[in-house]
Amino acid sequence: MPRFAYNARDRAGAAVSSTLDAPSRKDALRLLAARGLQVTHVAEAGAARKTAAAKDAAADAPPKLLSRLRGRRSDAGATVRLARKHRLPFLQTLFDLTSSGLSAGEAVRLLSQRLKEPALRFLCAGLWERLSEGMPLSVAMEDFPTVFDPSTISLIQSGEATGSLHDVLGRLITYLTEQRELRRQLTTALAYPLLLMVVAAGVVLFFLFFLLPRMQSLFDSLGGKVPASTQILIGLAHFALHYGWIVLAAAIFGAISFWRWRETEPGREAVDAASLKLPLLGPFITAQTVLAISQTLSVLIENGITTAEALRMTERQIDNRTQRHAFNEAIGRVLEGESLSLALGRTGCFPDLVIDRLAVGENTGNIVPSLKDIARGYQKNISVQLNFFTNVLATVMLLSVFAFVAFIAFAIVSAIFKLSGSFKM
């Protein structure tokens, strides 16, 4: 009888590694599930050694070969690239089918056959292949890290353990939908200012390459001295035409250098710390951090994730390095027995009102409702801040374009009037 090596976790969450005899891999998975173990990996003992050898050989392979080996293909042979954007559509379709009474495994099997979108169909086919071998859905998701993050997998695992997978899916979909809506609002808010920037660039290019040559021809034909405003305009235009490429190249070089420095850990920490001190950007970043913490932590705790694990997962959702370090320090204090509100209050990175609301939730034993209330409040707050930021930026851009066009018109008209007046005399 074949012998299988496995890695799993028991009901207490402790890691277990051992071997067992079973007729097939599927039977081995069933035996381990009957023992109450959450299997993370199982393979025949001989196959495990072959797999390790294959991994060693792959590590020595050229990069181009590795990219081909890692490429995933659909049934039609076209390359399929799975990304985080496929997570929410998959969970929504899975939730719809489980709402009809189907089990998660049957729902995934049906989706692998019925879906028309290649990436989602490939994802469901891969999940069903693992589910048919006896793997839990959460373990099968671990083979698709580009789609499912650790927080999502942990939530699904808690839903499987407590028998409330359908409810977990509903809460997870709500959470991901709110995140998507926030990103959509941010994109929409920046669209109009970017359009004004394009219009401003178009006005400048139109003046430099179309209007300026005709202006010079007109002034040369009229003769005389042009006003100071016209001289400034022509001087700026000549500087832009002759030295503008140098300024542009220096700006591009500076931007690339700054970006590469920002990608380093010291650079990222310095930029994140400085951004918190900016007048409009600082409060907006803090609001985003509070929203991410309250949303993620409420969903994780509500679905049975332990407080320590939920805090560690929430930490990964914080983008700003300064606030992430502060939250990490707060986690250490919480694990030592301090309350979450008091630990976050000591950091000085979070608003006092948030700390007070957390303290009320902890004192009344309603931490999850308090976190949800904070998330709803800050979601509205972020929407208000986005609208205000958009209006301010759009107004500044519009006034800048208007002032530039008005200056061009004034310089041209004043020059024409002055030259025409001197010509009559």
MOGI-V806202 format. One line per field, one symbol per residue. phi: phi as a letter, one per 30 degrees, with the letter a starting at -180 (. if undefined). burial: + if it has 24 or more other ideal C-beta (glycine too) atoms within 12 Angstrom, else -. A space follows every 50 residues. Layout:
phi: ???
burial: ???
This chain:
phi: .dcccbbabdddjddbbabacadadddddddddddiccdcabadeddddd dddddddddcddeddddddddcbdddjddcccbdddddeddddddddddd jdddddddddddccdcdeddddddddddeddddjdddddddddbddccde dddddddddddcibddddeddddeddddddddddddddddddeddddddd ddddddddcbddedddddddddiicddddddddddddddddcbddddddd ddddddddddddddddddddddddddcdecdedddddddddddddddddd ddcjddddddddddeddcdddddddddddddeddddjddddddddddicb eddddddddddddcicddeddddddddddddddddddddddddddddddd ddddddddddddddddddddddddd
burial: ---+++-++------+---+-+--+--++-+++---++++++++------ ---------------------+-+-----+-+-+-++++++++++-++-- ---++-++++++--+---++++++++++-++-++++++++++++--++++ +++++++++++---++++++++++++-++--+--+---+--++--+---+ --++--++---+--+---+------+---+--++-++------------- --------------------++--++------++++++++++++++++++ +++++-+-++++++++++-+++++-++++++--+-----++-+++-+-++ +--++-++--++----++-++++++--++-+++-++--++--++--+--- +--+---+--++-++--++------
